[in-house]
């Protein structure tokens, strides 16, 4: 029996895909293929939960499914007790910049911090409150003390000091620990103003040290130069707060590739190298970093990641990897196109979700689905250029038309389009004008 998807989720899935973006919810209902890639990343998650760290590049053409894979991993990780933070790079958000673009990336990551019970971002206050509540509960049970007593407060403070003791030894960890203590004191005293100031500091919203010194007594602010240090500190703290670790998702690496000034690009690649080296050398713990980009922004010798020799030497594939033989334990995971069979399963799922969303009887036949795919893959240049995003967008448009104009068949709608078909070989499959060779 088919699982009924709530209409709010079905609507988010259909509308997001129609607009060419990855939905935040409902991904489990349309996940197809990528089993090997997902298993490799789930293995990374196990390493992170054991105190390790990982760094992966997810590389694929526009619309190939790299953002989809990253969002799938986002949901899987949250279900397993991890904290997720994600950001898309842009001209205003980079790894490093002369105008606080690195800090802007940090702010976006913290703003989008998510957990299973708050999956849409803004979870930092919830995380801090949950941590303090767990400390209070543990002290009450372990020491058999009642909240409000003087001994109870002392024991809570002792436990909090133990929690943050490891953090103090990290770079900038001492000040982070002092701010954590201030949050506890504000919580204990019911001082909402002080709590909001602490959150302001954590979010990197102080512009000067003087401002932070006057309001919190802390002579340090999160800046373009040190933001990554605080991401590492957060990962350690989150584990002490009861989570398995922290996963950082950074998409649209192509925006670094697009930077016109070579020196600025090199500074950004140097920051990536620092993060990558931290992971390989064991300087980072309980953190996984996924960066999404296109083949060009990785491999271009003059502007891409490989233009930075230190990264190219670390990330280049060996002699034995090829299009058919992939090393999924390597730092770069390259996404191949979905197979015909996988695309068929995907559009069939979408057709059923569409029917459920608009309350009509699912009536598209197997032959019509196959005909649609033959048409898409038969277009000139499809073998090199077509992506799942384009096929999905076309298919949802087709579903909309079929739903609104019940007199027309799929064949009539597709046949009315001015498609030009190619004869030849597509991914090893011979395609002719009458589509005689299409098998599932």
N, C-alpha and C positions, 0 to 999 in steps of 0.2 A: 504494500500500500504506500502510495506517494505521501511524503511528509508535507503537510500544509505549511507554507511559509507565511508569517504575518504580513499583512499588506504594507505596513510601514517599511519592513525590510525589503519586500519585493519591489516597492516603489523606489527605494534608495538604490537597489541593484540596477534596475532597468534605467532609471534616469541618469545615474552616474555613468554607466557604460555607454548610453546614447550620447552623452556629452564628452566621451573620450577620456574619462578619469576613472580611477579605481575606487569602488565603493569602500567605505570604512566598515560596513557591517554586511553580513550575509555572504561573505566570501566562501564559506564552507559549502554553500549550496551550488556554487558554480566552479569549484576547484576541479581542474582537469589536467592530467599530465604533471610534469615537474616532480614526479615521485622521487627520483634520484637526487635532485637538487634539494628538495625539502628534507629528505633523510640526512643528507650531508649537513645541512644547517641545524637540524635537530641534534645531531651529534655535537655540533659546536655548543649548543645550549647545555648539554650535559657537562662539557668541559668547563663552561662558565660557572655553573652551579657548584662545581668542585673547587672553585677558586682560581681558575685559569682565565684566559682572555683570548679573544679571537678578532681577526680583522679580515673581512671579505669584500671584494668588489663583485657586484652583480652587473654583468655586462650584456647588453642586448640592444638591438635597434629600437628606434622609437616605436612604441606600440607592440613590442615583442613580448611583454609581460613581466619586465623586471620590477616595475612598481607593484604589480599584482603579487609577485612572489614575496616582495618585502612586506607587503601588508598581510599576506598569509602568515608569514613568520611573526609578525607583530601580534596577531591573534593567538597563534600557538603559544608564544612566549608568555603572554598575559595569562592564559589559561594555566600555565605551569608555575605561576607565582613570581614572574619577573616584572620589573618596572620598565616601561617602554618610553623612549623619548625620540621624537622624529622631527626632521626639518628638511625643507627643500631649499637648496642653494639658489641664489638669485644675484643680480648685481648688488643688492644691499646686504646679502648674507653670504659670507665666504668663510674659509678657514682662517684667513688673515687679511687684514686690510689697513689702509692708512686712515680710514674714517670709521673705525670701530665695526667693520663688517664681521669680524670674527666674534665680537661680543654680541652682535645681532643674531648670529647663528646660535650662540649659547642661550640667549633669551628665548629664541623660538623653541629650542629643545626643552627648556624648563617649562615654558608655557604649555607645551604639548605633552608633558610628562603624564603618563597614563598607567592605570592599574586595572585589574579585572572589574572591580566595582565602580571604577570611574574611567571608562575607556575612551572618552572624548577629550582628554586633556585636562589641565588644571588640577592635577592630583596632588601637588606638593603639600598644601595644607592638610589634606586628608591623610597623607603619609605621616606627617609630623604628629597629628592628633592621634592616629592609630598607634604610633610608636609610644607616645606618652601613656596612653591608656593601657597598653600591654605591660609597660614598666610598673604602673600602679597596681595592676592586677597581680603581677608576679610577686611584688613585694608583699602585698596583702596575703597571698597564699603561703609564700615561703617563710615569712616572718610572723605570720598570724597577728598582724597589726591592723588596726582600724584606720581608714583614711581620716585625715584631719589632726591626728595626734602628732606631737613633736617628734617622737621616735619614728613614726611613719615617714615624715618629710625627710628626716636624716637618711633613712635607709633608701628612699627613692633617689636622693641626691647621690649617694654612694654608688647606686646601680647605674645611674646615668653617667657618672664619671668613669666607671668601668667600661661602659659602652663606647665612650668616645676616646678612651685612652690610646687605642691604636691609631686613631685618626690624627692625633696631635703630632705624631712623628712623620707625617707625610708633608710634602711641600705645601705650604699655606694651610696645613691641617690644624695648626694651633688656633688660628683666627676662626676657622670654620667651627671648631669645637667650642670656642667662646660664644659664638653666635647661637649654637645649639643650646647651650646652657641658658642663654638669655631667653630663648623661646620657652624653655621649661619654666623659668622664673615668671615670665609673663603669663603662662598658662596657670601656674599655681596661684598667682595673685589676681587672676581675672582681668589682666591688662590687655585689652584687645588692641589698643594703639601700639604698644610695644610689639605685639605679635605681628601686626601689619608691617612695622618697620623691619623686623627680622626677615619677613617674607620678601620685602623690597630688596634687602641686601642679597638674599639667595637668588633672586631673579635678575641680579646684575643691573639694578635700576638706579644705583647711586652714581652720580656723575663725577664727584670729587672725593678724595679721602677726607677732606675737611668736613664735608657734609656727613659722612659716615661716622667720623670721630665725634661730632657734636651730638648726633642722635643715638649712636650705639656704643661709643667709646672704642670703636674698632678702627685702627689706622691702616686699613687695607680694603680695597674694593676689587670686585671681579672686573677684569679689563680684557682688552683684545689680546694682551700678551699672556695672560695666565688662565684663561677660561677653561682650557682643556685640563689643567690641574684640578679644577673644581669638579669636572665631570668624573675624574678618577676618584676623588674623595667621596662624591655622592654615591658611587658604586659600592664603596666599602660601607658607608653609613647605611645604605638601603638593606644590605645583608644583615647588619646588626639590628635593623628595624623589623626584621622578620621576612624579608623578601629573598628570592634566590639570586638576584643580581640585577644588572641593568643592561638593556639592549638599546643601542643608539643607531637609528636609521637616518642616513643622510642621502637624499636623492638629488637628481639633476646636477651631477658632477660636470655636465657639459657647460655650465655657467662659469667654471674655472677655465675651461678650454677657450671660452669666448672672450676672456679678458684680453684687451688689445696690447697691454704693456707687458713685455716679457719678464721684467724684473718682478712685477706684482704676481704674475703667474708662478714664478720660481719660488717666491715666498710662500705661496699657498701650497705648492708641492712639497716644500720643506716641512711645512706643518703636518702634512699627511705622512711624510717620512717619519717624523717624530712620533706620531701616534702609532704607526705601523711598527716601528722599532720597539716601542714600549711593550707592545703585545708580544713580539717575538722574544724579547729579552726578559720577560717575566716581571716588568716594572708595573704593569697594570693587572688588576685582579677583579674578578667578578664582573667583567664588562665585555660585551660583544659589539663590534662596530660593523655595520653593513653600509657600503657606499654604492649607489647605483649610477651607472653611466653608459654611454654609447661606445661602440668599438672605436670610433674616430677620436673621441675625447680621451681614450686610453692610449691608443697606438700611434697617433699622429706624431711624427718625429720632431716637428718644429714647435708644436703648441700643446700636445697632449701630455698625459702623465708620463709617458715613455720619453718625453723630451728631457726629463730630469733623470740623469744617468743613474743616480743612486736608487731610484725607484724602478727604473727599467731593469737593472741588473737583479733586483730582488723579485720582480713580478713576471719576467719573461718566462714563457713555457719552455720546457726541455725538448729534447729531440723526439720523444716518443708520444707526445700528445698530438692529436689530429682531430679533424671534424668528427670522426667516428669513435675515436678513443679519447675519452675525457678524463682528466684527473680532477675529481670533485673534492679532493683534499687540498688542492692548490689554492692560493689566495684569490685567484680570479675564477669565478663561475660564469661561463659563457652560456647564454641561452640559445638553444637551437629552436627553429620554428616548431610549433605544434604539428603533429602529424595530421593527415586527413581524418583518421579515425578519432583522434582526440578533438578535433574541431567539430566533428559530427556530434559527439557526445555533448560538447559545450553548447552548441546551438539548440540541440534538443532540450537541454535543461532550461535554456533561456525561453524557449517557446512555451514550456509548461509554466514557468514563473510568470510570463506575460499573460497567459490565459487565466491564471489564478488572480493576478492583480486586477484585471478588467472584467472578471466574472463572465467568461465565455467558455464554451466547451472546446477543449484542445482538439484540433482537427487537422493539423498539418501532417501529412503522410511522410513515410520514410522516403518515398520517391521524390517528394517535393524538397525535402531537406538535402538529399543527394544532388538534385538538380541545381539547387541554390549554390552548393559548394563547388560543383563543376563550373558553374558560371563565374564564380569569384576567382577560382584558380585558373580559369581559362583565359583571363584577361592578359593582354600583352604586358610583359614584364612582371607578371605575378610571381614567377619563380624566384625573383631577386628582391622584389620590393613590397609585396603584400604582407601585412602583419595581422595578428589576431584582432588588434584594435579596429582596423578598417573593416574586417569581415563582420565583427560584432556590431559595429555601428550600422553597416548596411542591413544586417539581419534584423535588428530592432526596428529600423525604418520600414522594412518589409512587413514585419509583424503589425506595426501600427496601421499600415495601409490595408492589410488583409482584415484587420479588426474593424476598420471604419467602412471599408467597401466590401461588403460580404458577397457581392455578385461576382467579384473577380477572383480568379485562382492565382496561386503563386506563379505558375507558368506564364499566365497572361501578363502579370505585373513585370516579371523579369524579362519576358520576351519583348515588352514594349520599350525596354531600355536600349540605348545604342551601345551595346557592348561589342568589342572587337576581340575575337578569340585567336589564340595563338596555337599553332601546331608545333610540336616539338617535344622536348623532354623536360619535365618539371620534377625536380627532386628524384630523379630516377624513374619517374612514371610517365609513360607516353600518353600525351593528351591530343586528341584529334578533334575536328570540328563537331563530330557527332557524339563526342564524349563516350566512346565505346569502352574505354578502359578506366573505369573508376570502381574500385572494390573496397568494401569495408570488411 
